[in-house]
Amino acid sequence: MGSRTLSDGDSVNIADIGHQPSIRNDPGNTLICDTTAVNMECCRNKDTGMGVGAIGNWYFPNGSAVLTLVNLGQTTDTFYRVLYAQQVRLASRGAPVGPLGIYTCSVPNNNGILVHATVNIVPGKYCS
């Protein structure tokens, strides 16, 4: 996928969403949802890992919260989220297969009000 800026409602090929590299500051081919809120730890300090208490999060098309990699356990979820102070990243484990559809990212703005952005994840061929 490389580095590019998406607008609300843009489509992304599912095969373009990669895993979070082990180098912390390298976003790899994850989908990054940013906030400009600088006076708060947006997305990390209140999270339980199960999508409870998170100030910023990604949500599946069915509205359920995307979990962190540690909390996926035996689930069949293809995607997981990686939390940073001002970012929530959507990453895949293995070759992503779905679910397809509209994913929503919610992050606080400078006033602490949640703002939402959507991305339509569409089918695509995965090449390793």
BALO-309876 format. One record per residue: residue in three letters; x negated, y negated, z of N, C-alpha, C, O in turn. Coordinates in pm, whole numbers, plus 50000, padded with zeros to 5 digits. Layout:
ALAXYZXYZXYZXYZ ...
//
This chain:
MET499175011850000500005000050000499134987650000499444977949931 GLY498044987850076497194976150083497854965050162498934966950219 SER497214953650165497714942350241498664934050155498284929250049 ARG499884932450201500834923850133501884919450233502124926150333 THR502494908250204503534902850290504894906550233505154904750114 LEU505744911850318507094915650277508084905450329507894899550435 SER509144903450254510244894950298511344903750354511414915650325 ASP512214897650433513334904850490514134911550379514544904950283 GLY514344924650391515134932150295514334938250181514914945150097 ASP513034935950174512214941950069512204957150081512494962650187 SER511864963849972511754978449970510294982649974509414975949919 VAL510054993950041508704999650052508795014450018509695021450065 ASN507875019149935507795033249901507355040950026506365037350089 ILE508075051350061507765058950183506335064450182505705065350287 ALA505825067950064504475073450054503395062950082502235066450102 ASP503785050150082502815039450108502605036750256501735028850292 ILE503385042950342503255040650486502335051250544502645063150540 GLY501225046950599500215056150649500165056750800501005051050869 HIS499155063750851498975065150995498165053451049497555045950972 GLN498175051851179497375041651246495955046851257495725057151321 PRO494965039951196493575044451208493105044051353493685037151437 SER492055051451381491535051851518490845038851557490655036151675 ILE490475030651458489875017551488491005008151523491845005051438 ARG491045003551645492164996051700492614984151615493814982151595 ASN491684976251565492074964151492492364966551345492704957051274 ASP492234978751299492494982051159493934986751147494284997251200 PRO494794979151078496194983251067496424994550969497515000150964 GLY495404998050888495605008550789496755004950698496894993450657 ASN497565014750664498745012450581500015012850662501045017750615 THR499955007750783501165006950866501984994950823501464985650762 LEU503284995150855504114983250836504004974950962504284979951072 ILE503624962450948503394953851064504504943651075504834936550980 CYS505084942951193506084932851225505414923551327505084927751438 ASP505224910951288504534901151372505504891751440506634889951396 THR505024885751548505724874651611504734863351632503534865751648 THR505224851251633504374839651661504424836151809503764826651853 ALA505174843651886505284840952029503924843152095503404854252095 VAL503354832652150502024833652208502024833352360501004836452422 ASN503114829952421503164828652566503664841152636504044840652753 MET503694852352565504174864652627503484876452562503064875752446 GLU503374887252636502924899852577504154905852511504924913052575 CYS504324902952387505534906752315505894921352330506974924952376 CYS504984929452291505414942852257504804953952340505054965652311 ARG504014950952442503314961652511503644963252658503834974552704 ASN503724952652733503654954152878504894959552946504804963553062 LYS506044959952881507244964852948507784977652887508884982052920 ASP507024983652798507524995252725507315008052803506295009952869 THR508295016952795508185030052859507685040652761507425051952801 GLY507555036952633507155046652531508335053452466508215059452360 MET509475052652530510675059052477511635048652419512805051652394 GLY511145036452398511995026052341512835019052446513725011252411 VAL512585021552572513325015152679512435004452740511315007352782 GLY512914992152744512144981352802511214974452705510584964452740 ALA511114979452583510254973052485510864959752445512064958752420 ILE510024949452438510494936352395510524935852243511374929052186 GLY509624942852177509614943852032509664958451993509094966852063 ASN510334961751883510464975751846510874977251700511384967851639 TRP510634989051645511174993351516512345002551544512335009851643 TYR513345002251457514525010751472514805018251342514705012651233 PHE515145031251355515525039551242516835034351180517535026351242 PRO517165038951059518425034850997519665037851082520675030851072 ASN519605048151166520755051451251520795043151379521705044951461 GLY519825033951398519815025051514519005030051632518815022651728 SER518525042451628517725047451741516305041751734515785039051626 ALA515705040151850514375034251860513315043951810513385055951835 VAL512335038551738511175046351696510265047851819509995038051887 LEU509815059851847508995062751965507515060451938507095059351822 THR506735059852045505275059452030504805073651997505525083352022 LEU503615074951942503085087951903503015097452022503315109252009 VAL502615092352137502495100452258503835106452297503885117652348 ASN504925099052275506245103652318507025111452213508175115152237 LEU506415113952098507125121651996507325136052038508355142152009 GLY506325141552107506445155352156506805164952045506135165551942 GLN507855172452066508285182451969509345177251873509965185051801 THR509555164051870510545158751777510065160551634508875162851610 THR510955159551542510605160451401510445146651337510365145451215 ASP510415136251420510275122751367509005121451283507925125651325 THR509145115751166508015113451076507275100851116506055099951100 PHE507995090951167507405077951200507225076051349507965081751430 TYR506245068051384506025063951522505625049351521505305043751416 ARG505655043051638505295028851646504035027151729503755034851820 VAL503305016751694502085013051765502304998751814502654989951735 LEU502094996551942502394983552002501134975452029500144980552081 TYR501194962851994500114953252022500734940852084501964939652088 ALA499914931752131500414920052201501404912052116502404907252169 GLN501164910451989502064902651904502504910251779502914904151680 GLN502434923451784502814931651669503464944651713503184950051820 VAL504334949451626504844963051635504584969051497505064963951396 ARG503834979951493503484986351367504274999351351504445006951446 LEU504755001651230505425014151196504425022651119503905018451016 ALA504145034551170503155043451111503775057151089504815060451145 SER503105065251005503615078750979502635089151031501435086551042 ARG503155100751061502275112051093502435122150981503545126550951 GLY501325125650920501375134750806501965127950684501955115750673 ALA502475136050594503135130850475504565126950512505385135650542 PRO504885114150510506215109950555507305114850461507155114350339 VAL508405119550519509515124750440510835117850471511825120250402 GLY510875109450570512135102550600512355101050748511485104450828 PRO513475096250784514605093250699514395080650616513655071550654 LEU515055080350501515025068750415516115059150459517045062950530 GLY515995046650416517035036950446516485024250508515285021550501 ILE517365016650568517035003550623516505004950766517225009150856 TYR515235001350784514595000850916514614986350963514474977050883 THR514784984551092514834971051148513724969351249513464978051332 CYS513064957951242512084954151342512634942451420513164932951362 SER512534942951551512974932051638511804927551723511174935551792 VAL511504914651717510454908551799510954895051849511794888851785 PRO510434890451963510874877452015510184866051941509034867251897 ASN510894854751930510254842751878509674834851995509654839852108 ASN509194822651972508574814552078509524811352193509074808252303 ASN510834812052167511824809352272512274821952343513154821452430 GLY511684833452307512054845952370513304852252312513794862152365 ILE513844846552204515034851852139514604862152035513714859651955 LEU515244873852037514904884251941515314880351800516444876051775 VAL514374881751708514654879751566514454893251497513654901451542 HIS515174895351390515194908451325514774907151179515124897451111 ALA514044917051133513674918150992513954932450949513794941751027 THR514374934050826514684947350775513794950850656513394942150579 VAL513504963750644512744969050531513474981650484513854990150565 ASN513674982650354514324994350298513255004250256512495001650163 ILE513175015650323512195025850290512835035350188513865041550214 VAL512185036150072512745043349957511885055449922510725056149965 PRO512415065149845511645077049810510405073749727510375063949653 GLY509405082149741508185080649664507355093149673507555101349763 LYS506455094749584505595106549582504385104349671503715094149661 TYR504105114049757502945113449846501765120449781501885131849736 CYS500645113749776499425119549721498335119049828498005108149876 SER497795130249866496745130249969495375128749908494375128549980 
//
